[in-house]
Amino acid sequence: MPTIAIVNGVRIVMYWNDHAPAHFHALLAEHRAVIEIDGLVVGGYLPKHKLRSILKWAASRQDALHAAWRNTQALRPSGTIE
């Protein structure tokens, strides 16, 4: 599970050969959320202030997140996203 970023203390990961649609997992202590790259939260929970910062971060990095998704699904290094 490549970590592609750490945003406001939340680890952002994408799993190899994960299911569509394109999404990432946000991990913080006991909290977990699954977020589609377009910003739809499809499962789990993060505290509101953390979720807001993750959604804002993701909205400004759509192209990079899609590239990381394609690389991860092709079993290539995803790199990191600032």
N, CA, C and O atoms as a Tinker XYZ file with bonds, in Angstrom:
   328  protein
     1  N      0.831000   -1.165000    0.000000    73     2
     2  CA     0.000000    0.000000    0.000000    64     1     3
     3  C      0.877000    1.230000    0.000000    63     2     4     5
     4  O      1.375000    1.629000    1.052000    81     3
     5  N      1.074000    1.828000   -1.129000    73     3     6
     6  CA     1.924000    3.015000   -1.200000    64     5     7
     7  C      1.290000    4.225000   -0.511000    63     6     8     9
     8  O      0.127000    4.556000   -0.742000    81     7
     9  N      2.074000    4.861000    0.327000    73     7    10
    10  CA     1.665000    6.133000    0.908000    64     9    11
    11  C      2.010000    7.207000   -0.111000    63    10    12    13
    12  O      3.169000    7.360000   -0.494000    81    11
    13  N      1.006000    7.944000   -0.546000    73    11    14
    14  CA     1.263000    8.963000   -1.560000    64    13    15
    15  C      1.389000   10.355000   -0.967000    63    14    16    17
    16  O      1.906000   11.265000   -1.615000    81    15
    17  N      0.912000   10.528000    0.283000    73    15    18
    18  CA     1.016000   11.836000    0.932000    64    17    19
    19  C      0.675000   11.703000    2.412000    63    18    20    21
    20  O      0.049000   10.736000    2.848000    81    19
    21  N      1.103000   12.695000    3.156000    73    19    22
    22  CA     0.633000   12.885000    4.523000    64    21    23
    23  C      0.134000   14.321000    4.585000    63    22    24    25
    24  O      0.892000   15.268000    4.380000    81    23
    25  N     -1.147000   14.463000    4.870000    73    23    26
    26  CA    -1.812000   15.765000    4.838000    64    25    27
    27  C     -2.416000   16.041000    6.215000    63    26    28    29
    28  O     -3.314000   15.326000    6.660000    81    27
    29  N     -1.923000   17.071000    6.879000    73    27    30
    30  CA    -2.457000   17.448000    8.181000    64    29    31
    31  C     -2.465000   16.251000    9.138000    63    30    32    33
    32  O     -3.396000   16.081000    9.924000    81    31
    33  N     -1.420000   15.429000    9.060000    73    31    34
    34  CA    -1.302000   14.269000    9.930000    64    33    35
    35  C     -2.050000   13.038000    9.465000    63    34    36    37
    36  O     -1.993000   12.003000   10.129000    81    35
    37  N     -2.746000   13.118000    8.348000    73    35    38
    38  CA    -3.523000   12.000000    7.815000    64    37    39
    39  C     -2.715000   11.350000    6.686000    63    38    40    41
    40  O     -2.273000   12.022000    5.754000    81    39
    41  N     -2.534000   10.037000    6.792000    73    39    42
    42  CA    -1.797000    9.316000    5.753000    64    41    43
    43  C     -2.744000    8.975000    4.607000    63    42    44    45
    44  O     -3.820000    8.418000    4.823000    81    43
    45  N     -2.330000    9.314000    3.382000    73    43    46
    46  CA    -3.114000    9.062000    2.176000    64    45    47
    47  C     -2.447000    7.901000    1.432000    63    46    48    49
    48  O     -1.274000    7.978000    1.070000    81    47
    49  N     -3.205000    6.833000    1.213000    73    47    50
    50  CA    -2.648000    5.643000    0.566000    64    49    51
    51  C     -3.550000    5.187000   -0.574000    63    50    52    53
    52  O     -4.748000    5.469000   -0.605000    81    51
    53  N     -2.933000    4.475000   -1.507000    73    51    54
    54  CA    -3.655000    3.766000   -2.565000    64    53    55
    55  C     -3.147000    2.338000   -2.550000    63    54    56    57
    56  O     -1.945000    2.095000   -2.438000    81    55
    57  N     -4.069000    1.396000   -2.665000    73    55    58
    58  CA    -3.704000   -0.018000   -2.640000    64    57    59
    59  C     -3.483000   -0.536000   -4.056000    63    58    60    61
    60  O     -4.172000   -0.126000   -4.990000    81    59
    61  N     -2.521000   -1.435000   -4.207000    73    59    62
    62  CA    -2.262000   -2.074000   -5.493000    64    61    63
    63  C     -3.510000   -2.830000   -5.925000    63    62    64    65
    64  O     -4.150000   -3.500000   -5.115000    81    63
    65  N     -3.854000   -2.721000   -7.203000    73    63    66
    66  CA    -4.985000   -3.463000   -7.782000    64    65    67
    67  C     -6.271000   -3.319000   -6.995000    63    66    68    69
    68  O     -7.018000   -4.287000   -6.855000    81    67
    69  N     -6.546000   -2.130000   -6.477000    73    67    70
    70  CA    -7.792000   -1.874000   -5.757000    64    69    71
    71  C     -8.932000   -1.723000   -6.770000    63    70    72    73
    72  O     -8.689000   -1.550000   -7.964000    81    71
    73  N    -10.147000   -1.788000   -6.296000    73    71    74
    74  CA   -11.335000   -1.726000   -7.155000    64    73    75
    75  C    -11.597000   -0.292000   -7.645000    63    74    76    77
    76  O    -11.176000    0.687000   -7.028000    81    75
    77  N    -12.302000   -0.212000   -8.765000    73    75    78
    78  CA   -12.754000    1.086000   -9.274000    64    77    79
    79  C    -13.983000    1.498000   -8.461000    63    78    80    81
    80  O    -14.610000    0.647000   -7.830000    81    79
    81  N    -14.332000    2.760000   -8.463000    73    79    82
    82  CA   -13.728000    3.900000   -9.133000    64    81    83
    83  C    -12.453000    4.363000   -8.432000    63    82    84    85
    84  O    -12.145000    3.932000   -7.321000    81    83
    85  N    -11.724000    5.245000   -9.100000    73    83    86
    86  CA   -10.452000    5.740000   -8.566000    64    85    87
    87  C    -10.687000    6.407000   -7.213000    63    86    88    89
    88  O    -11.538000    7.287000   -7.080000    81    87
    89  N     -9.925000    5.980000   -6.219000    73    87    90
    90  CA   -10.106000    6.489000   -4.870000    64    89    91
    91  C     -8.823000    6.341000   -4.069000    63    90    92    93
    92  O     -7.861000    5.716000   -4.516000    81    91
    93  N     -8.824000    6.927000   -2.877000    73    91    94
    94  CA    -7.708000    6.748000   -1.957000    64    93    95
    95  C     -8.264000    6.497000   -0.564000    63    94    96    97
    96  O     -9.441000    6.733000   -0.290000    81    95
    97  N     -7.403000    6.021000    0.293000    73    95    98
    98  CA    -7.755000    5.748000    1.675000    64    97    99
    99  C     -7.051000    6.781000    2.545000    63    98   100   101
   100  O     -5.863000    7.048000    2.364000    81    99
   101  N     -7.783000    7.356000    3.483000    73    99   102
   102  CA    -7.228000    8.329000    4.420000    64   101   103
   103  C     -7.192000    7.670000    5.793000    63   102   104   105
   104  O     -8.225000    7.237000    6.302000    81   103
   105  N     -6.005000    7.591000    6.393000    73   103   106
   106  CA    -5.804000    6.857000    7.638000    64   105   107
   107  C     -5.284000    7.787000    8.723000    63   106   108   109
   108  O     -4.301000    8.500000    8.522000    81   107
   109  N     -5.946000    7.776000    9.870000    73   107   110
   110  CA    -5.549000    8.597000   11.003000    64   109   111
   111  C     -5.889000    7.834000   12.276000    63   110   112   113
   112  O     -7.060000    7.710000   12.635000    81   111
   113  N     -4.865000    7.321000   12.961000    73   111   114
   114  CA    -5.075000    6.548000   14.188000    64   113   115
   115  C     -6.140000    5.487000   13.932000    63   114   116   117
   116  O     -5.977000    4.649000   13.045000    81   115
   117  N     -7.232000    5.515000   14.701000    73   115   118
   118  CA    -8.278000    4.494000   14.527000    64   117   119
   119  C     -9.294000    4.873000   13.451000    63   118   120   121
   120  O    -10.225000    4.108000   13.200000    81   119
   121  N     -9.141000    6.010000   12.822000    73   119   122
   122  CA   -10.088000    6.480000   11.808000    64   121   123
   123  C     -9.627000    6.094000   10.406000    63   122   124   125
   124  O     -8.439000    6.132000   10.085000    81   123
   125  N    -10.591000    5.728000    9.597000    73   123   126
   126  CA   -10.332000    5.352000    8.208000    64   125   127
   127  C    -11.451000    5.916000    7.346000    63   126   128   129
   128  O    -12.616000    5.894000    7.742000    81   127
   129  N    -11.099000    6.422000    6.169000    73   127   130
   130  CA   -12.117000    6.869000    5.212000    64   129   131
   131  C    -11.669000    6.490000    3.816000    63   130   132   133
   132  O    -10.478000    6.494000    3.505000    81   131
   133  N    -12.637000    6.163000    2.981000    73   131   134
   134  CA   -12.393000    5.903000    1.562000    64   133   135
   135  C    -13.011000    7.061000    0.801000    63   134   136   137
   136  O    -14.197000    7.360000    0.944000    81   135
   137  N    -12.171000    7.718000   -0.024000    73   135   138
   138  CA   -12.597000    8.938000   -0.708000    64   137   139
   139  C    -12.293000    8.809000   -2.194000    63   138   140   141
   140  O    -11.149000    8.580000   -2.588000    81   139
   141  N    -13.331000    8.959000   -3.016000    73   139   142
   142  CA   -13.103000    8.963000   -4.457000    64   141   143
   143  C    -12.300000   10.206000   -4.810000    63   142   144   145
   144  O    -12.386000   11.224000   -4.124000    81   143
   145  N    -11.529000   10.120000   -5.867000    73   143   146
   146  CA   -10.662000   11.229000   -6.247000    64   145   147
   147  C    -11.463000   12.501000   -6.520000    63   146   148   149
   148  O    -10.952000   13.606000   -6.338000    81   147
   149  N    -12.710000   12.350000   -6.956000    73   147   150
   150  CA   -13.531000   13.549000   -7.192000    64   149   151
   151  C    -14.081000   14.156000   -5.904000    63   150   152   153
   152  O    -14.783000   15.167000   -5.954000    81   151
   153  N    -13.772000   13.550000   -4.736000    73   151   154
   154  CA   -14.132000   14.145000   -3.459000    64   153   155
   155  C    -15.309000   13.503000   -2.743000    63   154   156   157
   156  O    -15.668000   13.948000   -1.652000    81   155
   157  N    -15.917000   12.483000   -3.312000    73   155   158
   158  CA   -17.038000   11.808000   -2.673000    64   157   159
   159  C    -16.515000   10.842000   -1.607000    63   158   160   161
   160  O    -15.714000    9.958000   -1.911000    81   159
   161  N    -16.957000   11.005000   -0.378000    73   159   162
   162  CA   -16.586000   10.076000    0.696000    64   161   163
   163  C    -17.511000    8.879000    0.587000    63   162   164   165
   164  O    -18.725000    9.018000    0.736000    81   163
   165  N    -16.949000    7.698000    0.325000    73   163   166
   166  CA   -17.772000    6.516000    0.096000    64   165   167
   167  C    -17.786000    5.553000    1.274000    63   166   168   169
   168  O    -18.526000    4.569000    1.264000    81   167
   169  N    -16.980000    5.827000    2.280000    73   167   170
   170  CA   -17.005000    4.956000    3.442000    64   169   171
   171  C    -16.096000    5.456000    4.537000    63   170   172   173
   172  O    -15.172000    6.233000    4.296000    81   171
   173  N    -16.369000    5.005000    5.733000    73   171   174
   174  CA   -15.518000    5.313000    6.855000    64   173   175
   175  C    -15.800000    6.675000    7.462000    63   174   176   177
   176  O    -16.832000    7.297000    7.209000    81   175
   177  N    -14.841000    7.122000    8.279000    73   175   178
   178  CA   -15.022000    8.356000    9.032000    64   177   179
   179  C    -13.675000    8.991000    9.328000    63   178   180   181
   180  O    -12.704000    8.301000    9.637000    81   179
   181  N    -13.627000   10.309000    9.230000    73   179   182
   182  CA   -12.523000   11.132000    9.726000    64   181   183
   183  C    -13.144000   12.295000   10.489000    63   182   184   185
   184  O    -14.250000   12.722000   10.158000    81   183
   185  N    -12.460000   12.814000   11.497000    73   183   186
   186  CA   -12.972000   14.021000   12.143000    64   185   187
   187  C    -13.181000   15.124000   11.102000    63   186   188   189
   188  O    -12.420000   15.233000   10.140000    81   187
   189  N    -14.222000   15.939000   11.306000    73   187   190
   190  CA   -14.620000   16.941000   10.303000    64   189   191
   191  C    -13.474000   17.846000    9.864000    63   190   192   193
   192  O    -13.299000   18.079000    8.668000    81   191
   193  N    -12.691000   18.359000   10.809000    73   191   194
   194  CA   -11.626000   19.293000   10.423000    64   193   195
   195  C    -10.543000   18.595000    9.602000    63   194   196   197
   196  O     -9.949000   19.209000    8.716000    81   195
   197  N    -10.284000   17.334000    9.884000    73   195   198
   198  CA    -9.309000   16.575000    9.078000    64   197   199
   199  C     -9.886000   16.287000    7.698000    63   198   200   201
   200  O     -9.192000   16.431000    6.691000    81   199
   201  N    -11.158000   15.878000    7.646000    73   199   202
   202  CA   -11.790000   15.577000    6.366000    64   201   203
   203  C    -11.813000   16.811000    5.469000    63   202   204   205
   204  O    -11.534000   16.711000    4.274000    81   203
   205  N    -12.142000   17.967000    6.030000    73   203   206
   206  CA   -12.151000   19.206000    5.227000    64   205   207
   207  C    -10.785000   19.462000    4.603000    63   206   208   209
   208  O    -10.698000   19.821000    3.428000    81   207
   209  N     -9.716000   19.282000    5.381000    73   207   210
   210  CA    -8.384000   19.556000    4.829000    64   209   211
   211  C     -8.013000   18.530000    3.760000    63   210   212   213
   212  O     -7.345000   18.880000    2.787000    81   211
   213  N     -8.427000   17.281000    3.917000    73   211   214
   214  CA    -8.147000   16.251000    2.912000    64   213   215
   215  C     -8.901000   16.562000    1.615000    63   214   216   217
   216  O     -8.331000   16.472000    0.528000    81   215
   217  N    -10.172000   16.925000    1.730000    73   215   218
   218  CA   -10.961000   17.232000    0.530000    64   217   219
   219  C    -10.413000   18.454000   -0.198000    63   218   220   221
   220  O    -10.377000   18.475000   -1.429000    81   219
   221  N     -9.993000   19.459000    0.537000    73   219   222
   222  CA    -9.400000   20.649000   -0.087000    64   221   223
   223  C     -8.091000   20.284000   -0.789000    63   222   224   225
   224  O     -7.840000   20.727000   -1.910000    81   223
   225  N     -7.263000   19.479000   -0.132000    73   223   226
   226  CA    -6.000000   19.030000   -0.704000    64   225   227
   227  C     -6.266000   18.255000   -1.999000    63   226   228   229
   228  O     -5.632000   18.507000   -3.023000    81   227
   229  N     -7.209000   17.311000   -1.943000    73   227   230
   230  CA    -7.494000   16.462000   -3.108000    64   229   231
   231  C     -8.066000   17.275000   -4.273000    63   230   232   233
   232  O     -7.742000   17.008000   -5.430000    81   231
   233  N     -8.904000   18.254000   -3.980000    73   231   234
   234  CA    -9.518000   19.057000   -5.039000    64   233   235
   235  C     -8.475000   19.790000   -5.865000    63   234   236   237
   236  O     -8.668000   20.004000   -7.062000    81   235
   237  N     -7.383000   20.173000   -5.245000    73   235   238
   238  CA    -6.355000   20.920000   -5.968000    64   237   239
   239  C     -5.294000   20.018000   -6.597000    63   238   240   241
   240  O     -4.328000   20.506000   -7.182000    81   239
   241  N     -5.476000   18.705000   -6.475000    73   239   242
   242  CA    -4.476000   17.763000   -6.993000    64   241   243
   243  C     -5.106000   16.629000   -7.807000    63   242   244   245
   244  O     -4.606000   15.504000   -7.803000    81   243
   245  N     -6.180000   16.927000   -8.488000    73   243   246
   246  CA    -6.904000   15.913000   -9.247000    64   245   247
   247  C     -6.018000   15.175000  -10.257000    63   246   248   249
   248  O     -6.022000   13.945000  -10.303000    81   247
   249  N     -5.267000   15.917000  -11.057000    73   247   250
   250  CA    -4.433000   15.282000  -12.084000    64   249   251
   251  C     -3.390000   14.365000  -11.450000    63   250   252   253
   252  O     -3.183000   13.244000  -11.915000    81   251
   253  N     -2.743000   14.830000  -10.408000    73   251   254
   254  CA    -1.717000   14.026000   -9.740000    64   253   255
   255  C     -2.324000   12.780000   -9.095000    63   254   256   257
   256  O     -1.717000   11.709000   -9.125000    81   255
   257  N     -3.508000   12.911000   -8.516000    73   255   258
   258  CA    -4.168000   11.744000   -7.915000    64   257   259
   259  C     -4.563000   10.718000   -8.971000    63   258   260   261
   260  O     -4.404000    9.516000   -8.760000    81   259
   261  N     -5.076000   11.186000  -10.100000    73   259   262
   262  CA    -5.418000   10.247000  -11.178000    64   261   263
   263  C     -4.164000    9.547000  -11.710000    63   262   264   265
   264  O     -4.204000    8.349000  -11.990000    81   263
   265  N     -3.064000   10.270000  -11.852000    73   263   266
   266  CA    -1.814000    9.653000  -12.305000    64   265   267
   267  C     -1.331000    8.624000  -11.292000    63   266   268   269
   268  O     -0.884000    7.543000  -11.676000    81   267
   269  N     -1.413000    8.944000  -10.014000    73   267   270
   270  CA    -1.011000    7.990000   -8.976000    64   269   271
   271  C     -1.900000    6.752000   -9.016000    63   270   272   273
   272  O     -1.413000    5.634000   -8.843000    81   271
   273  N     -3.201000    6.941000   -9.243000    73   271   274
   274  CA    -4.129000    5.810000   -9.341000    64   273   275
   275  C     -3.742000    4.895000  -10.517000    63   274   276   277
   276  O     -3.667000    3.676000  -10.367000    81   275
   277  N     -3.502000    5.499000  -11.674000    73   275   278
   278  CA    -3.127000    4.696000  -12.844000    64   277   279
   279  C     -1.829000    3.936000  -12.588000    63   278   280   281
   280  O     -1.729000    2.755000  -12.919000    81   279
   281  N     -0.849000    4.595000  -12.010000    73   279   282
   282  CA     0.425000    3.924000  -11.722000    64   281   283
   283  C      0.252000    2.799000  -10.714000    63   282   284   285
   284  O      0.789000    1.707000  -10.900000    81   283
   285  N     -0.485000    3.058000   -9.665000    73   283   286
   286  CA    -0.690000    2.039000   -8.643000    64   285   287
   287  C     -1.412000    0.829000   -9.226000    63   286   288   289
   288  O     -1.037000   -0.309000   -8.940000    81   287
   289  N     -2.428000    1.055000  -10.028000    73   287   290
   290  CA    -3.179000   -0.055000  -10.620000    64   289   291
   291  C     -2.352000   -0.839000  -11.628000    63   290   292   293
   292  O     -2.621000   -2.017000  -11.867000    81   291
   293  N     -1.357000   -0.205000  -12.216000    73   291   294
   294  CA    -0.448000   -0.889000  -13.157000    64   293   295
   295  C      0.771000   -1.467000  -12.428000    63   294   296   297
   296  O      1.728000   -1.914000  -13.061000    81   295
   297  N      0.723000   -1.453000  -11.083000    73   295   298
   298  CA     1.805000   -1.973000  -10.251000    64   297   299
   299  C      3.121000   -1.239000  -10.459000    63   298   300   301
   300  O      4.203000   -1.808000  -10.314000    81   299
   301  N      3.002000    0.042000  -10.803000    73   299   302
   302  CA     4.184000    0.913000  -10.935000    64   301   303
   303  C      4.243000    1.816000   -9.701000    63   302   304   305
   304  O      3.223000    2.031000   -9.046000    81   303
   305  N      5.407000    2.337000   -9.385000    73   303   306
   306  CA     5.502000    3.273000   -8.252000    64   305   307
   307  C      4.586000    4.465000   -8.454000    63   306   308   309
   308  O      4.541000    5.055000   -9.534000    81   307
   309  N      3.871000    4.807000   -7.425000    73   307   310
   310  CA     2.926000    5.915000   -7.528000    64   309   311
   311  C      3.566000    7.264000   -7.268000    63   310   312   313
   312  O      3.037000    8.297000   -7.679000    81   311
   313  N      4.699000    7.260000   -6.589000    73   311   314
   314  CA     5.336000    8.520000   -6.234000    64   313   315
   315  C      4.588000    9.179000   -5.079000    63   314   316   317
   316  O      3.655000    8.608000   -4.513000    81   315
   317  N      5.007000   10.363000   -4.753000    73   315   318
   318  CA     4.335000   11.112000   -3.685000    64   317   319
   319  C      3.755000   12.394000   -4.264000    63   318   320   321
   320  O      4.200000   12.895000   -5.296000    81   319
   321  N      2.756000   12.903000   -3.572000    73   319   322
   322  CA     2.090000   14.120000   -3.982000    64   321   323
   323  C      2.229000   15.128000   -2.865000    63   322   324   325
   324  O      1.868000   14.846000   -1.723000    81   323
   325  N      2.741000   16.289000   -3.180000    73   323   326
   326  CA     2.909000   17.345000   -2.162000    64   325   327
   327  C      1.611000   18.036000   -1.864000    63   326   328
   328  O      1.572000   18.945000   -1.035000    81   327
